[in-house]
């Protein structure tokens, strides 16, 4: 028999048997127990049963009223004859209280269903399988009120991937709405290609803005925790920062498990404190595990025990992220959790070296023509001859801008997988911007040309300067893409 019908049958039986069973237990004290005390006891039983099985609350109240009438208001021979009007009033009040509790429980169930639906609609339903990681996730809502847990997997330029896990403090509809706003803010800030510590600082400002919009009052303020990580499959470096969140766990290919020692950082919403980022190089086929408080901590287990159990479970898990998620959830989560839990497992990949090409460029405009010939040869080697013309135009504009307006050293990198990515690095922090030149202007058309020819383009800053990148969809080639070969 399916699981839900079995639970429904058990609830139906409990709605009838529990109140009658309470009456039988109270029967030996029938002579000394007043009707008021008996009614109060049965009311309590009806309330508890109603919240345990909400849809059967009305039947529970009716059963309690019948039991009270039979056992405490009339002789057994003829229980329909009441002693006085007080008996009728007491039985009626018992039924009314039970029905009122039923209505409240029904309304509570409806509000919780709305909050749960809203929260699930704000979370991603699937995660992208990128060239950087192969992700898997689990979200388990609490049995009572929904919480503010969220996660995300965001594709970044240069085949990098951002992994995000966060938790809004508190429960209920307000926490679910705040979670959706924070997830949207993280997505918007990620388009700026900020380092993790700078992104958390902007997210902290966004939380302050939310509080200012809500108004003054204790209920208007809220706090949240967040962990933001960026993994680069080319260098295999992972840059991470956290705002009051639990540190991530890393599982090496040989099964060794480690909780990374990251600077904790303040929770979002406190303001005025600094976030710090840390870097870690991860071998190929490592697993990066991000999680929320509900996974490792509950009433019967402290945080230290939960983290130790998480590490022990990860050490025996396989390399498949889906299987790892199933194993962790089954080992760490209780049958009925009071807090929602989120788990994100990402298996790292390394970008193939034969799909990468780089050049050091002299700060001489004459070097651009030589560079174009070498890039054309590399495109021919990758069987991308049909993309040569557009690539040469984009390359010429970006490299010329770096030589004229940037500073040494100037470096060029090409990446080829599902897309062809051009990156030009230089030592200047001045970012190019899109201009719309007039008919008589002699310049100002270079970046406009790049924006028209490339699928997308942008700038990201580094500790030593900036990177201007442009991305084009690669034409189909006989060889399988790197992501498929690494699966």
C-alpha positions in Angstrom: 0.0 0.0 0.0 1.4 3.5 -0.8 2.8 5.5 2.0 0.2 8.4 2.1 -2.9 6.1 2.3 -1.3 4.3 5.2 -0.7 7.6 7.0 -4.2 8.7 6.3 -5.7 5.5 7.7 -3.6 5.8 10.8 -4.8 9.4 11.3 -8.4 8.3 10.9 -8.1 5.6 13.4 -6.3 7.9 15.9 -9.1 10.5 15.5 -11.6 8.0 16.9 -9.6 5.8 19.2 -7.5 8.4 21.1 -10.4 10.4 22.7 -12.3 7.2 23.5 -9.1 5.7 25.0 -8.6 8.8 27.2 -12.2 8.3 28.4 -11.5 4.7 29.3 -8.3 5.6 31.2 -10.3 8.2 33.2 -13.1 5.9 34.0 -11.7 4.6 37.3 -11.7 8.1 38.6 -15.2 8.8 37.3 -16.6 9.1 40.8 -14.1 11.6 42.1 -13.4 13.5 38.8 -15.5 16.5 38.1 -17.1 17.0 34.8 -15.2 20.2 34.3 -11.8 18.4 34.8 -12.9 15.6 32.5 -13.9 18.1 29.8 -10.6 20.0 30.1 -8.6 16.8 29.8 -10.6 15.7 26.7 -10.2 19.2 25.2 -6.4 18.9 25.6 -6.5 15.5 23.9 -8.6 16.9 21.1 -6.2 19.9 20.6 -3.1 17.6 20.5 -4.7 15.1 18.2 -5.9 17.9 15.9 -2.4 19.3 15.4 -1.0 15.8 14.9 -3.5 14.9 12.2 -4.9 18.3 11.1 -7.4 17.1 8.5 -9.0 14.6 11.0 -9.4 17.2 13.7 -13.2 17.5 13.3 -13.6 13.7 13.8 -11.4 13.9 16.8 -13.6 16.6 18.4 -16.7 14.6 17.6 -15.3 11.5 19.1 -14.3 13.4 22.3 -17.8 14.9 22.7 -19.4 11.5 22.3 -17.0 9.9 24.8 -17.6 12.6 27.3 -21.4 12.3 26.9 -21.4 8.5 27.4 -18.9 8.2 30.2 -19.3 11.3 32.3 -22.9 12.6 31.9 -25.3 9.6 32.1 -25.6 6.1 33.3 -24.3 3.4 31.0 -27.8 2.0 30.5 -29.1 5.1 28.8 -26.3 7.5 28.0 -28.6 9.7 25.9 -30.4 11.0 29.0 -28.4 13.9 30.4 -28.6 14.7 34.1 -29.0 18.4 33.6 -28.5 21.3 31.2 -24.8 21.7 32.3 -24.1 18.3 30.8 -25.5 19.4 27.5 -23.6 22.7 27.6 -20.3 20.9 28.5 -20.5 18.4 25.7 -21.5 21.2 23.3 -18.5 23.3 24.3 -16.2 20.4 23.9 -17.4 19.8 20.4 -17.2 23.6 19.5 -13.6 23.8 20.9 -12.6 20.8 18.8 -14.1 22.2 15.7 -12.4 25.6 16.3 -9.1 23.9 16.7 -9.8 22.0 13.5 -10.4 25.3 11.7 -7.2 26.9 13.1 -5.2 23.8 12.2 -6.7 23.9 8.7 -5.7 27.5 8.3 -2.2 26.8 9.6 -1.8 24.0 7.1 -2.9 26.2 4.3 -0.5 29.0 5.2 2.4 26.5 5.6 1.5 25.1 2.1 1.6 28.6 0.6 5.0 29.4 2.3 6.4 26.0 1.2 5.2 26.5 -2.4 6.7 30.0 -2.5 10.0 28.9 -1.1 10.3 26.0 -3.6 9.4 28.3 -6.5 12.3 30.6 -5.4 14.9 27.9 -5.4 16.5 26.5 -8.5 14.7 23.3 -9.8 17.9 22.1 -11.6 21.5 23.0 -11.6 23.7 23.4 -14.7 26.3 20.7 -15.5 29.2 23.0 -16.4 32.7 22.5 -17.6 33.9 23.3 -14.0 31.8 21.1 -11.8 29.2 18.4 -11.8 26.7 19.5 -9.1 23.9 17.8 -7.1 21.7 19.2 -4.4 19.0 18.3 -1.8 16.6 20.6 -0.1 14.5 19.1 2.8 11.9 21.5 4.3 11.1 21.4 8.0 8.0 19.6 9.3 6.7 22.8 10.9 7.3 26.2 9.4 9.5 26.7 6.3 12.8 28.4 6.7 15.1 30.6 4.7 17.7 28.2 3.3 18.7 28.7 -0.3 21.4 27.5 -2.8 22.5 28.3 -6.3 25.0 27.2 -9.0 25.9 30.1 -11.4 27.9 29.9 -14.6 30.6 32.6 -14.8 32.7 33.8 -17.8 35.8 31.8 -18.5 34.1 28.5 -17.8 34.2 29.3 -14.0 31.3 28.4 -11.7 30.0 30.0 -8.5 28.5 27.9 -5.8 26.3 29.6 -3.2 24.6 28.4 0.0 22.8 30.7 2.5 20.4 30.7 5.4 18.0 33.5 6.5 17.6 33.4 10.3 14.0 32.6 11.3 11.1 30.7 9.9 7.9 31.5 8.1 6.7 33.3 5.1 8.8 36.4 5.8 12.0 34.3 5.8 11.0 32.7 2.5 10.5 36.1 0.9 13.8 37.4 2.3 15.5 34.3 0.9 14.2 34.9 -2.5 15.4 38.5 -2.5 18.8 37.5 -1.3 19.2 34.8 -4.0 18.2 37.3 -6.7 20.7 39.8 -5.3 23.5 37.2 -5.4 22.6 36.5 -9.0 22.7 40.1 -10.0 26.0 40.8 -8.2 27.5 37.7 -9.8 27.0 39.4 -13.2 29.6 42.0 -12.1 32.1 39.1 -11.7 33.1 40.3 -8.2 35.5 38.3 -5.9 33.6 36.5 -3.1 34.5 38.9 -0.4 33.4 41.9 -2.4 30.2 40.2 -3.3 29.4 39.5 0.3 30.1 43.1 1.2 27.5 44.2 -1.4 25.1 41.6 -0.2 25.5 42.9 3.3 24.5 46.4 2.1 21.5 44.9 0.4 20.4 43.4 3.7 20.6 46.8 5.3 18.6 48.3 2.5 15.9 45.6 3.0 15.7 46.6 6.7 15.5 50.3 5.9 12.6 49.6 3.5 10.8 47.4 6.1 10.8 50.2 8.7 11.8 50.4 12.3 11.0 47.6 14.7 12.2 44.3 16.0 10.2 42.3 13.4 11.6 44.4 10.6 15.3 43.4 11.0 16.7 40.1 10.0 20.1 38.4 9.6 21.4 35.8 7.2 24.5 33.7 6.6 26.0 32.9 3.3 28.9 31.0 1.7 30.1 32.0 -1.8 32.7 30.1 -3.8 34.1 30.4 -7.3 35.9 27.5 -8.9 38.1 27.9 -11.9 38.7 24.7 -13.9 41.7 26.1 -15.8 43.8 26.8 -12.7 41.8 24.5 -10.4 41.8 27.3 -7.8 38.7 27.8 -5.6 38.2 31.2 -4.0 35.8 31.2 -1.1 34.3 33.7 1.5 31.7 33.2 4.1 29.5 35.4 6.2 28.8 33.7 9.5 28.2 30.4 7.6 29.6 26.9 8.3 32.9 26.1 6.4 32.7 23.9 3.4 34.0 20.3 3.4 36.4 19.1 0.7 36.7 15.4 -0.2 39.9 14.5 -1.9 39.9 11.9 -4.7 41.5 9.4 -2.3 38.6 9.9 0.2 40.3 12.2 2.7 37.8 14.7 4.1 38.7 18.2 5.4 36.7 21.1 6.8 38.3 24.2 5.2 39.6 26.8 7.7 38.0 29.9 6.2 37.8 33.3 7.9 34.3 33.3 9.5 33.2 36.8 8.7 30.1 38.4 10.3 26.6 37.3 9.4 24.8 39.5 6.8 23.0 42.4 8.4 25.4 43.4 11.1 27.4 45.8 8.9 30.7 47.6 9.4 32.8 44.4 9.5 35.1 43.0 6.8 34.8 39.8 4.8 37.9 37.9 3.8 38.4 35.5 1.0 40.7 32.4 0.9 42.0 30.3 -2.0 42.5 26.6 -2.2 43.7 24.5 -5.2 41.6 21.4 -5.6 42.6 18.3 -7.5 40.4 17.0 -10.3 37.5 14.8 -9.1 37.5 16.5 -5.7 34.0 17.1 -4.1 33.2 20.5 -2.6 30.3 20.1 0.0 28.3 23.1 1.1 25.4 22.8 3.6 23.3 24.7 6.0 22.7 24.6 9.8 19.7 22.2 9.6 21.9 19.4 8.2 24.4 19.1 11.1 22.5 20.5 14.1 19.2 19.7 15.7 17.8 19.2 19.2 19.3 15.8 19.8 22.8 16.6 18.4 25.2 19.4 18.9 27.1 21.1 16.0 30.5 19.3 16.8 28.9 15.9 16.7 27.0 16.8 13.5 30.2 18.0 11.7 32.1 14.8 12.8 29.2 12.7 11.5 29.3 14.6 8.2 33.0 14.0 7.7 32.6 10.3 8.6 29.8 9.9 6.1 31.7 11.7 3.3 34.8 9.5 3.8 32.7 6.5 2.9 30.8 8.0 0.0 31.5 7.4 -3.6 32.5 10.0 -6.2 29.0 10.5 -7.7 27.4 13.7 -6.3 23.9 12.3 -6.4 24.8 9.2 -4.4 26.8 11.4 -2.0 23.7 13.6 -1.4 21.5 10.6 -0.8 24.0 9.1 1.7 24.4 12.3 3.7 20.7 13.1 3.9 19.9 9.6 5.1 22.7 9.6 7.7 22.3 13.1 9.1 18.7 14.2 8.9 16.2 12.9 11.5 12.8 11.6 10.4 11.0 14.8 11.5 13.2 17.9 11.4 12.3 21.2 13.0 14.6 23.1 10.6 15.0 23.0 6.9 18.3 21.7 5.5 20.2 22.3 2.2 23.0 20.3 0.8 25.1 21.1 -2.3 27.8 18.7 -3.6 30.0 19.7 -6.6 32.5 17.4 -8.2 35.3 19.4 -9.7 36.7 19.1 -13.2 40.0 20.2 -14.7 39.9 22.0 -18.1 41.9 20.0 -20.8 45.3 21.6 -21.5 44.8 21.0 -25.3 41.9 23.4 -25.3 43.9 26.3 -23.8 46.3 28.6 -25.7 48.1 31.7 -24.3 50.6 34.3 -25.5 52.6 37.1 -23.8 52.2 40.2 -26.0 54.8 42.9 -26.3 53.5 46.5 -25.8 54.0 47.2 -29.5 51.1 47.6 -31.9 53.1 45.9 -34.6 52.9 42.7 -32.6 49.1 42.4 -33.3 49.6 41.2 -36.9 52.0 38.4 -35.8 49.6 37.4 -33.0 46.7 37.1 -35.5 48.6 34.6 -37.6 49.4 32.5 -34.5 45.8 32.6 -33.4 44.6 31.6 -36.8 46.9 28.6 -36.7 45.5 27.5 -33.3 41.9 27.9 -34.6 42.8 25.7 -37.6 44.2 23.1 -35.2 40.9 23.2 -33.2 38.9 22.9 -36.5 37.4 26.3 -36.0 38.4 27.9 -39.3 34.9 29.3 -39.9 35.2 31.4 -36.8 38.6 32.9 -37.8 37.3 36.1 -39.3 35.1 37.2 -36.3 37.8 36.0 -33.8 40.5 38.1 -35.6 38.3 41.2 -35.4 37.5 40.8 -31.7 41.1 39.9 -30.9 42.5 42.9 -32.7 40.2 45.4 -30.9 40.9 43.9 -27.4 44.6 43.6 -27.8 45.0 47.0 -29.4 43.1 48.6 -26.5 45.2 46.8 -24.0 48.4 48.1 -25.7 47.2 51.7 -26.1 45.3 52.3 -22.9 46.5 49.6 -20.6 49.8 48.8 -19.1 52.3 45.9 -19.1 52.3 43.0 -18.9 49.7 42.1 -21.6 48.6 38.5 -22.0 46.2 36.7 -24.2 44.4 33.4 -23.5 42.0 31.3 -25.6 39.7 28.6 -24.2 37.7 26.3 -26.4 34.9 24.0 -25.1 31.2 24.6 -25.9 32.2 28.3 -26.4 35.3 30.0 -27.6 36.5 32.5 -25.0 39.1 35.3 -25.6 40.7 36.9 -22.5 43.1 39.8 -22.7 44.9 40.7 -19.4 46.8 43.8 -18.7 48.1 45.6 -15.6 45.7 48.6 -15.7 42.5 48.9 -13.6 40.8 51.2 -16.2 37.8 49.4 -17.6 36.7 49.9 -21.2 33.1 51.0 -21.7 30.7 50.8 -24.6 30.4 54.0 -26.7 28.1 55.0 -29.5 30.3 57.0 -31.8 28.8 59.7 -34.0 29.4 59.7 -37.8 32.3 62.2 -37.7 34.1 60.6 -34.7 37.4 59.1 -35.4 37.3 56.5 -32.6 35.0 54.9 -30.1 33.8 52.0 -32.2 36.1 49.2 -31.0 34.1 48.0 -28.0 30.8 48.5 -29.9 32.2 46.2 -32.6 33.1 43.6 -30.0 29.7 43.8 -28.4 28.0 43.2 -31.8 30.2 40.3 -32.8 30.5 38.5 -29.5 27.7 36.6 -27.8 28.7 38.5 -24.6 31.6 40.4 -23.3 32.8 42.0 -20.0 35.5 43.0 -17.6 36.7 41.5 -14.4 39.3 42.9 -12.1 42.3 41.0 -10.6 44.8 41.9 -7.9 47.3 42.9 -10.6 44.9 44.6 -13.2 42.0 43.5 -15.2 40.8 40.9 -17.8 38.6 41.9 -20.7 36.9 38.9 -22.2 34.6 38.0 -25.1 32.7 34.8 -25.7 31.4 33.3 -29.0 29.4 30.1 -29.4 31.7 27.4 -30.9 30.7 25.7 -34.1 30.0 21.9 -33.9 33.2 19.8 -34.1 33.7 16.1 -34.4 35.4 15.8 -31.0 33.2 15.7 -27.9 33.2 18.8 -25.7 35.4 18.7 -22.6 32.5 18.5 -20.2 31.3 15.3 -21.9 34.8 13.7 -21.9 35.2 14.4 -18.2 31.8 13.1 -17.0 
